[in-house]
C-alpha cells in the first residue's frame, strides 16, 4: 500500500488543516495510508476529536518544528528532531513513497538536497508550478528554487518538465519554450542565448523563445526559465487570476438582474473558478532528487492538503516520476554547481 509521509506541523494552519486534509483525502480514496510526523501528543489530541480510519494513519513523533522565520539550511542542520527533518529522513530510508510539507519552502529545498540527495546526472534540482492556460495547463520550471542558472540547467529543466507533463497529463510530446524578452532566436543575455542553442540541439520538443503572454495562450506545455523569472511570473499569474475573479464577483452582485444571470451560469462558473483556484493547483514536486518531495503552499487549508495528496502526490507515485527522471539522467555527465546550498 502507498504510504505518504506528511509534515503535520508545517504551514500557517498546521496541524489542524494538515490533519483535516489528510482525513478528507483518506475518506475520498482507498489504496494508501498516511504517516503523520510531528508532536505526537498534539496530533493524538487533534485526531481524538475527529472520525477517521485508524488503520490508515500512523504517527511518528518529532519534538521540534521548523518555522517560517528559521534560516533554511541552519534549521535543517540544527533541528534534527523537527517534523520536516524526521519526515525527509523517513523518505530517505524508504519508509514511505513520498513526503508532503506545507512548511518553510527554503528549508524543504535544503533538506531535500542534504537529506534525500541529488539524483545522479542532475546539476540542480528544480521545483515547477502549474498554471492554467487557454488550452489546459502549462508548467513553469523553475518556479523559485534556482534564481541563477547555467545553460545546462535550462536543458535539464526542459527534460524534467517534459517528463512531468507527459506522465501527469498524458502528453505524448510536450512542447517546450524558453521564457525570454522576445521570441526571436537572438534575444536575451549570453546565458539565455547559450541555453537556446543547447535546447535546440536537445531531445526535447523545443518551440524556441516565448514571451510571458504565450503562457496563458497555451502556446507551450513547458515554460523553461530561471527561478527568479519563474517566481515573478507565477505570482503575477496568481494575482491577476485573483483580481479577475474578484472583479467578476463585483459584476455578478451588482444588482438583481446580474444576480439572476449568475444563478443561470453558476454550474459553469464553478468549473471556471476552479481552474484559477490555487488550492486546486496545489502540490509542487521537487524534481531531480532521490525521492518524491511535494511542497504545498504555506497557507494551505484542508482542501489544499487534500488536493496535493489526491491530484499530485498519488498520481506521481503511481506514474513513477522519480524512476523516470533517474532513468533519463543516470548516464548524463555534468559538473555540479558549487553554490546550491548556502
C-alpha positions as CSV (number, residue, x, y, z in Angstrom):
1,X,0.0,0.0,0.0
2,X,1.2,3.5,-0.8
3,X,2.5,5.4,2.3
4,X,2.6,9.2,2.2
5,X,4.7,10.8,4.9
6,X,3.1,14.2,5.9
7,X,4.7,17.0,7.9
8,X,1.9,17.6,10.4
9,X,3.5,20.7,11.8
10,X,4.3,22.5,8.6
11,X,2.4,25.6,7.4
12,X,0.5,28.5,8.8
13,X,-2.6,26.5,9.6
14,X,-0.9,23.4,11.0
15,X,-1.6,21.0,12.5
16,X,-5.4,21.3,12.2
17,X,-5.6,22.0,8.4
18,X,-3.0,19.3,7.6
19,X,-4.8,16.7,9.7
20,X,-8.2,17.6,8.3
21,X,-6.8,17.5,4.7
22,X,-5.3,14.1,5.3
23,X,-8.5,12.7,6.7
24,X,-10.5,14.1,3.8
25,X,-8.1,12.5,1.3
26,X,-8.4,9.1,3.1
27,X,-12.2,9.4,3.0
28,X,-12.3,10.0,-0.7
29,X,-9.9,7.4,-1.9
30,X,-8.7,4.0,-0.9
31,X,-5.3,2.3,-1.5
32,X,-3.0,4.5,0.5
33,X,-2.1,5.4,4.1
34,X,-0.6,8.3,5.8
35,X,2.3,8.8,8.3
36,X,1.8,12.0,10.2
37,X,5.1,13.4,11.6
38,X,5.1,15.8,14.4
39,X,4.5,16.3,18.1
40,X,2.7,13.1,18.9
41,X,0.7,14.3,21.9
42,X,-0.7,17.2,19.9
43,X,-1.5,15.1,16.9
44,X,-3.2,12.4,19.0
45,X,-5.3,15.1,20.7
46,X,-6.4,16.6,17.4
47,X,-7.2,13.1,15.9
48,X,-9.2,12.2,19.0
49,X,-11.7,14.9,18.1
50,X,-12.2,13.5,14.6
51,X,-13.7,10.5,13.0
52,X,-11.1,8.6,10.8
53,X,-9.9,5.1,9.9
54,X,-7.2,4.3,12.5
55,X,-5.7,1.6,10.3
56,X,-4.7,4.1,7.7
57,X,-3.0,6.8,9.9
58,X,0.3,6.3,11.7
59,X,2.1,8.9,13.9
60,X,5.9,9.3,14.1
61,X,6.9,11.7,16.9
62,X,9.1,14.7,16.2
63,X,9.7,17.2,19.1
64,X,10.7,20.2,17.1
65,X,9.2,22.5,14.4
66,X,10.9,24.5,11.6
67,X,9.1,27.8,11.4
68,X,8.8,30.2,8.5
69,X,11.3,32.6,10.2
70,X,14.0,30.0,10.5
71,X,17.1,30.2,8.3
72,X,16.6,27.2,5.9
73,X,20.0,25.4,5.9
74,X,20.7,26.2,9.5
75,X,17.3,24.9,10.6
76,X,17.8,21.6,8.7
77,X,21.2,21.1,10.3
78,X,20.3,22.2,13.9
79,X,16.7,21.0,14.3
80,X,17.3,17.3,13.6
81,X,14.2,16.3,15.5
82,X,11.9,18.6,13.6
83,X,8.9,17.2,11.7
84,X,10.4,18.2,8.4
85,X,13.9,16.6,9.0
86,X,12.4,13.4,10.5
87,X,9.9,13.1,7.6
88,X,12.7,13.6,5.0
89,X,14.8,11.0,6.8
90,X,11.9,8.5,6.7
91,X,11.7,9.1,2.9
92,X,15.5,8.6,2.6
93,X,15.2,5.3,4.5
94,X,12.4,4.2,2.0
95,X,9.8,4.1,4.8
96,X,7.4,6.0,2.6
97,X,6.7,6.7,-1.0
98,X,6.6,10.5,-0.8
99,X,7.0,13.4,1.7
100,X,4.5,16.3,1.7
101,X,5.0,19.5,3.6
102,X,3.4,23.0,3.7
103,X,6.3,24.2,5.8
104,X,9.3,26.6,5.2
105,X,10.0,26.4,1.5
106,X,13.7,27.2,1.7
107,X,14.2,24.6,4.5
108,X,12.3,22.0,2.4
109,X,14.6,22.6,-0.6
110,X,17.7,22.5,1.5
111,X,16.5,19.3,3.3
112,X,15.6,17.6,0.0
113,X,19.2,18.1,-1.2
114,X,21.0,17.5,2.1
115,X,19.0,14.5,3.3
116,X,17.3,12.9,0.3
117,X,20.1,13.7,-2.0
118,X,20.6,14.9,-5.6
119,X,20.0,12.4,-8.4
120,X,23.0,11.3,-10.4
121,X,23.4,13.4,-13.5
122,X,21.3,16.3,-12.2
123,X,23.1,19.6,-11.8
124,X,20.4,21.4,-9.9
125,X,17.0,20.0,-8.7
126,X,14.1,22.2,-9.6
127,X,10.6,23.0,-8.3
128,X,8.0,23.7,-11.1
129,X,4.5,25.1,-10.8
130,X,1.3,24.5,-12.9
131,X,-0.7,27.4,-14.3
132,X,-3.9,27.3,-16.3
133,X,-4.0,28.2,-20.0
134,X,-6.5,28.7,-22.8
135,X,-5.9,25.0,-23.8
136,X,-5.2,23.3,-20.4
137,X,-2.1,23.7,-18.2
138,X,1.4,24.9,-18.6
139,X,4.4,24.0,-16.3
140,X,6.6,26.9,-15.3
141,X,10.0,25.4,-14.4
142,X,11.9,26.7,-12.4
143,X,9.4,28.5,-10.2
144,X,11.7,29.8,-7.5
145,X,14.3,27.2,-6.4
146,X,17.2,28.4,-8.6
147,X,17.4,32.2,-9.1
148,X,20.7,32.0,-11.1
149,X,21.2,29.3,-13.7
150,X,23.7,27.9,-16.2
151,X,22.7,26.9,-19.8
152,X,22.7,23.2,-18.8
153,X,20.1,23.9,-16.1
154,X,17.6,25.1,-18.7
155,X,18.1,22.0,-20.7
156,X,17.6,19.7,-17.7
157,X,14.6,21.7,-16.6
158,X,13.1,21.2,-20.1
159,X,13.7,17.4,-19.9
160,X,12.3,17.1,-16.4
161,X,9.3,19.3,-17.2
162,X,8.6,17.3,-20.3
163,X,8.6,14.0,-18.3
164,X,6.2,15.6,-15.7
165,X,3.7,16.8,-18.3
166,X,3.9,13.5,-20.2
167,X,3.1,11.5,-17.1
168,X,0.6,13.7,-15.4
169,X,-1.3,15.0,-18.4
170,X,-0.7,12.1,-20.9
171,X,1.0,14.4,-23.4
172,X,3.0,12.4,-26.0
173,X,5.5,15.1,-26.9
174,X,5.1,18.2,-24.7
175,X,6.1,21.5,-26.4
176,X,8.9,23.3,-24.5
177,X,9.6,27.1,-24.7
178,X,12.3,29.3,-23.3
179,X,10.8,32.2,-21.4
180,X,12.6,35.3,-22.7
181,X,12.2,39.0,-23.5
182,X,11.2,38.3,-27.1
183,X,10.5,35.4,-29.5
184,X,13.4,36.0,-31.8
185,X,16.3,33.4,-31.7
186,X,18.9,36.0,-30.7
187,X,17.0,37.5,-27.8
188,X,18.2,37.5,-24.2
189,X,21.5,37.7,-22.4
190,X,24.5,35.4,-23.1
191,X,23.2,32.7,-20.7
192,X,19.8,32.6,-22.4
193,X,21.4,32.6,-25.9
194,X,23.5,29.6,-24.9
195,X,20.5,27.9,-23.3
196,X,18.6,28.5,-26.6
197,X,21.4,26.7,-28.5
198,X,21.5,23.8,-26.1
199,X,17.8,23.3,-26.0
200,X,17.7,23.4,-29.8
201,X,20.1,20.5,-30.0
202,X,18.5,18.6,-27.2
203,X,15.9,15.8,-27.3
204,X,13.0,17.9,-26.1
205,X,10.3,19.3,-28.4
206,X,11.7,22.8,-28.3
207,X,9.5,25.5,-29.8
208,X,12.0,28.4,-29.3
209,X,11.8,31.5,-27.3
210,X,8.4,32.5,-25.8
211,X,7.2,35.7,-24.1
212,X,5.1,35.9,-21.0
213,X,1.8,36.3,-22.9
214,X,2.4,33.0,-24.7
215,X,1.9,31.1,-21.4
216,X,-1.8,31.9,-20.9
217,X,-2.3,31.5,-24.6
218,X,-1.3,27.8,-24.3
219,X,1.4,28.0,-26.9
220,X,3.7,25.7,-24.9
221,X,3.2,22.9,-22.3
222,X,6.5,23.7,-20.5
223,X,7.9,27.2,-20.0
224,X,11.6,27.0,-19.0
225,X,13.2,29.8,-17.0
226,X,15.3,30.5,-14.0
227,X,13.7,30.6,-10.6
228,X,13.7,34.4,-10.4
229,X,11.7,34.9,-13.6
230,X,9.6,31.9,-12.9
231,X,8.5,33.0,-9.4
232,X,7.7,36.5,-10.6
233,X,5.6,35.1,-13.5
234,X,3.8,32.7,-11.1
235,X,3.0,35.3,-8.5
236,X,1.8,37.7,-11.3
237,X,-0.3,34.9,-12.7
238,X,-1.9,34.2,-9.3
239,X,-2.5,37.8,-8.6
240,X,-4.1,38.5,-11.9
241,X,-6.3,35.5,-11.6
242,X,-7.5,36.6,-8.1
243,X,-8.2,40.1,-9.4
244,X,-10.1,38.7,-12.4
245,X,-12.4,36.6,-10.1
246,X,-12.9,39.4,-7.7
247,X,-14.0,41.8,-10.5
248,X,-16.4,39.1,-11.8
249,X,-17.9,38.8,-8.4
250,X,-18.5,42.6,-8.3
251,X,-20.3,42.4,-11.6
252,X,-22.5,39.5,-10.6
253,X,-23.5,41.0,-7.3
254,X,-24.2,44.5,-8.7
255,X,-28.0,44.2,-8.8
256,X,-30.9,41.8,-9.0
257,X,-30.5,41.2,-12.8
258,X,-26.8,40.3,-12.5
259,X,-27.5,38.0,-9.6
260,X,-30.2,36.2,-11.7
261,X,-27.6,35.9,-14.5
262,X,-25.1,34.4,-12.1
263,X,-27.6,31.8,-11.0
264,X,-28.1,30.7,-14.6
265,X,-24.4,30.2,-15.2
266,X,-23.4,29.1,-11.7
267,X,-22.7,25.4,-12.7
268,X,-20.3,26.5,-15.5
269,X,-18.7,29.3,-13.4
270,X,-17.7,26.8,-10.7
271,X,-15.5,24.9,-13.2
272,X,-14.1,28.2,-14.5
273,X,-13.3,29.3,-10.9
274,X,-11.6,26.0,-10.0
275,X,-9.2,26.4,-13.0
276,X,-7.8,29.5,-11.2
277,X,-8.1,28.2,-7.7
278,X,-4.6,27.9,-6.1
279,X,-5.9,25.1,-3.8
280,X,-6.8,23.1,-6.9
281,X,-3.2,23.5,-8.3
282,X,-1.5,22.7,-5.0
283,X,1.4,20.3,-4.8
284,X,4.7,21.1,-6.5
285,X,7.3,18.4,-6.6
286,X,11.0,18.9,-6.2
287,X,12.3,17.2,-9.3
288,X,15.9,15.8,-9.6
289,X,16.3,14.3,-6.1
290,X,16.3,10.6,-5.0
291,X,12.7,10.6,-3.7
292,X,9.4,12.3,-4.2
293,X,9.1,15.5,-2.1
294,X,5.9,17.6,-2.6
295,X,5.5,21.2,-1.5
296,X,2.1,22.6,-0.6
297,X,1.9,26.4,-0.1
298,X,2.4,27.8,3.4
299,X,-1.2,29.0,3.9
300,X,-2.6,25.6,2.9
301,X,-6.1,24.8,4.1
302,X,-7.6,21.3,4.5
303,X,-8.7,21.4,0.8
304,X,-5.2,22.3,-0.3
305,X,-3.6,19.4,1.5
306,X,-6.3,17.0,0.2
307,X,-5.7,18.2,-3.4
308,X,-2.0,17.9,-3.0
309,X,-2.4,14.3,-1.9
310,X,-5.0,13.1,-4.4
311,X,-4.2,15.1,-7.5
312,X,-0.4,15.4,-7.3
313,X,1.3,13.0,-4.8
314,X,-0.6,9.8,-5.5
315,X,-0.5,10.1,-9.3
316,X,3.2,11.0,-9.4
317,X,3.9,7.9,-7.2
318,X,1.9,5.6,-9.5
319,X,3.5,7.0,-12.6
320,X,6.9,6.6,-11.1
321,X,8.2,10.1,-11.9
322,X,11.4,9.7,-9.7
323,X,12.3,6.5,-11.6
324,X,11.5,8.0,-15.0
325,X,13.8,11.0,-14.3
326,X,16.5,8.8,-12.9
327,X,16.4,6.6,-16.0
328,X,16.8,9.7,-18.2
329,X,19.7,11.2,-16.3
330,X,21.7,8.3,-14.8
331,X,24.2,8.3,-17.7
332,X,24.4,12.1,-18.1
333,X,27.8,13.6,-17.1
334,X,27.6,17.1,-15.7
335,X,29.8,19.0,-13.3
336,X,27.5,20.0,-10.3
337,X,27.2,23.7,-9.5
338,X,29.1,24.7,-6.3
339,X,26.5,27.2,-5.0
340,X,23.4,25.1,-4.4
341,X,23.2,25.4,-0.6
342,X,24.2,28.5,1.4
